[in-house]
Amino acid sequence: MSPTDSTAPLTVLLGNHPHTRPLKDGTIPVEGVDCRYPESSPLPPAFARMVRYLAYDICELPMATYLQALDAGIPVTLLPAVLVGSTHHRSLTRLPQGPRITPRDLVGRRVGVRSYGQTTGLWVRGWLQEEYGVRSSDVTWVTTEDIHVAHYVNPSYVERSRAERVADLLHAHEVCAAVLGPKAIGGQGAGLVPLVDDAEAAGLAWTERHATIPANHLLVVRDDVLRTRPDAVLAFYRALRQAIADTAGERDDSPAGRAVATGWSTSLTSCLDIAGRYALEQNLIGGPVDVAVIEKKTHFLDA
């Protein structure tokens, strides 16, 4: 069957989160739509498959990957849902036994990051410039993985390492600091310490200043699916909204807990606007992001 056939299943790639579990296990059905939920472990290779090959009808996607896909003209549309988010001042780490350095000390030095297009890196470089005056081009970014959007060429201040993990770069003293996402902090980043004093407070101050929480993972739909099967997309979106509401008790009042949400809001539009500005400053995209145009395409979902 054609993927745009009204009776075809929707292929939906979602990470394993408390708020996606009711969809995957069928507790919350998608009315009138047969949804298939393939697994990808680890998750990042699925992001590359989506933006390179349009492998899924609906797909969880990192903020930076979405912005680069938008910039590249890849035919996907943002759905108003934040699946993962948090603050990221604690994501810039160092060895506890090494010399004490501050964010301003990174100028002219080397910092590890999984990929220059990793969303955690986008947010870290954003606050580095905003709060400490450290531009992305002031640092050499040492990466361990390729970027998701195939056509993108890294800036000259990005290098590729043969190391398998970002934390390995730190332990080998190839970098003085490392950017680690939330899961990595509890895994390969165990024992590392933030460069920022009282990183949690600094992250909360960022959210208060901007009246939003940095979004890491959003949701996109292929343009052809949205165009030919808007009712199916709406049914899935309503089911996701119900799943997020029903699992509210499993999330705390931390930024990570409060970030998970559906619907166009001033928080989401502000988040996209800031992320777009950061991405432009960091040479991740080539032009400004028009959030109003993005919102207009799926405003009907919240009608």
N, C-alpha and C positions, 0 to 999 in steps of 0.2 A: 504493500500500500504506500501511496505517496505520503510524506510526512505532513503535508497540508490537507490530507483527506480528513473530513470531519469525524470519521470513525476511528482514525489511527490513534494509537496510544501516544501520550506525551512522554517523552524521555526527559526526566528531570534529574539533574546532578546536584545533590545536596551533601554537605558535610554532615557528620553525626553530632548533632547538637540536641539538647533537651527539647528545643522548640521545633526541630524537624522530625523527631522520633514519631510523634503521632501521625504524621503523614506517611512515613516509611512503613510503619507497622500496620497501617490501615485503620487505626483508631479514629482518625478523622478522614473520611473519604472525600474525594474531589467530585462534587455532584455532576453526574453525567459524563465524566471523563475517566478513561482508563490511564492512570499514570504509572510509569515504570521508573524505578529508582535504582539505577546502576550504582555500584560502589567504586571508589577509587582510593586506594591506600598506598602511598600517601595521596593527599588531595591535590597539591599543586600541579602535577602532570595533567590533570583533567582541565585545569584552567587554560593551559597551553593548547590542549586539544580543542577547546571551545573557540578561542580567538584565532587559531590557525586553520581549523577544519570545520567549524560550526558543528561540532560533534553531538550537541544536545539541543533539545527544543528550549529548555529553560535551564539555567545554570547559575550556581553560586559563583561569584567572581570578586576578586580583590578590587579595592578602590583604584589603585594605580593601574592595574591591568585594564579595568573598564575605561579609565580616562585615556590610556594609550590606544585602546581599540576604537574609541570614539574619534580620537585624533586621526587615526589611520583609515577611517571610513569603513570599518568592519561592521556588517549589518546586524547589529544587536541593539536592543533598546533596554534602558534601565527600568526595572520595576521598583516601586518605592518600598523597599524593605532592607533593613539592616540586620544581618544575621550574626555578625561578630563585630565588636568594637571595644575600644578601651583607650586609656591614656597611654603615652609612650615615653615619658621622661625616664622611667625605669628601664627602658629597652636599650639604652646606650650604656654598655657595661665595660668593666676592666677586671684584670686579675687583682685579687685583694692583696697579694704580697708584692705587687709591682709598685712603681712610683705613683704617688697620688697626683692625678691630673684632673684638670677641669675642662669643661667643653671648649673654652677659649684656647686651651693648649693644643687642640686638634689641628689648628692651622699649620699646613705644611707637613702633616703626618699622615699615617696610613690607618684606615679603619676598615674592619671586616663587615661584610653584609652579604646575605645569601645571594641576592641579585640586586642590581641597581634599580630594578623596577619593583622590588618588594614593597608592599604597602607600608609595613612598619618603618622601613627606611625613608619612605616619602614623608611620613609624619615626623620622624626624628630630625631629618634634615630641615624640615619646615620650622620646627621650634628652635633648632640651632641658629638659623639665620634670624628669626624673629626676636629671640631673646638674648642671643650672644653675639650677633653680627657675623657668625661663621657661615659663609656661603658654601654651597656644595662643591664649587670649583676650588675652594681653599684646601680641600682634603683629597687624598688619593683613596678611592673606594675599592677595596679588594674583594672580589666576589667568588663564590663557589658554584654558582649555577647560571644558566642562560636566562635571559628575559623571556616572558611569555609571548609577547607580540613579535613575530618572526622578523619583520622588516626593520625593526628598530636597531640603530647603531649606537652603542654606548659612547658617551663623551670621552675625550682624551684622558680625563682624570679618573677613569675606571679601568682596573686591571683584573684579569681572570687568574685565579690561583688553581693549582691542582689539588688543593686540600678538599676533603669531602665535607667537612663541617666548618662552620664559622668559628666555633669555639676552638677548633684545632689551630686556627691562625693565631689566636691569642696565646695559646699554650706554647706554640712554636716561636713566639715573639716576632711573627711576621707583621703584626699590627699592634697598635697600642690600645685599641678599643674595638668593641664589636657591637653591632646592632643585632638583637635577638628578638624574635617575635614572642608572644605570650607563652606558647607551648614550649618553645626552645629554652626559655628562661627556667622552666621547671625540669628540663631534660639536660641537654648538652651544656646549658648555661648554669647548672647547679654550682653554687659557690662563688660565682662572679658577683661583683657589686656595681651599683650604678655610679656613673660619673657625677650625677647631680645629687647634691645634698638634699635629703628629704624629698626624694623623687615623687612620692605619692602626693605630697602637698603641692609640688610644682605642677604635676599633672592636673590636679583639681583646680588650681589657679587658672590653667589654660582653659579648662571647660567653662569656668565662670566668666572669663574674659570674652570668650567667643560664643557663649550660650549654645554650645553643642558639644558632642562627644565624638572624637575621631572614629570614623567607621572604617573597619578593615575589610569585611566581606559584605557585598551587596548581592543583588540578584538581577540577571538579565534574561531576556527572551530573544530568540531569533526574530528578525524583522518579518520574515515571511510567515512565521507562525502567528505573530501578533496581527498581521494584516488579514490572514485568511481564517484564523480561529480565535477572534477576540473573546468570544463567549467562553471558550475553554481556558484561556489565559485568566479571565476574570474569575472563573470557578476555582482555579488553582490558587489564585491570590486570596480569595475569600477563605479557603481552607487553611492557608498559611497564616492568615490573620487570626483565625480561630485557634490554631495550634499555639501561636505566640501568646494569645490571651489565656488559654487554658493552662499553660506552663508558667505563668507569671510567678507562682509561688516557689518555683525552683530557682529563681534569680534573686540576688540580693540587691541592696541599694548602692552598690559600687558602680563606677562608670561602666564597667563591663556588663553589669546586670541591666543598667538603665539604657544602654545603647541599643539593645534588641527591640525593634519596633517595625511596624508597617505604617504606611501612609505618608503623603506629602505634608510636611510641616516646616515651620521656620527653622527647626533644628536640622532637618535633613538638607534643606536648600542652603543653609549656612555652611554645613559640613562640605557639601559639594563645591560651593564657591571657594572655600578656603583650600580644599584639596586641589582644585583646579589652579588656583594661584600658586600654591607650592609647586605643583608639577611643572608649571611654566617657568618658574624661577630655577628649577633644577634641570631644565632641558629634557624633561621626560616627554613633553608634548611641544608642538610647534606653534600653537595659537591659543588664545583665551577660550575658556569654557563658558557657554551661554546656558546657565542653569534653567532659565525660563523656557527655553526651547526643549530641554530635556524633560521638564515637568509637563509641558503641554501634551507630549506624546502619550502619556499614561494617566493624565488627570482623571479620565473617565473611571478609573478603578476605584477612586474614593468618592465618586458621585453618589 
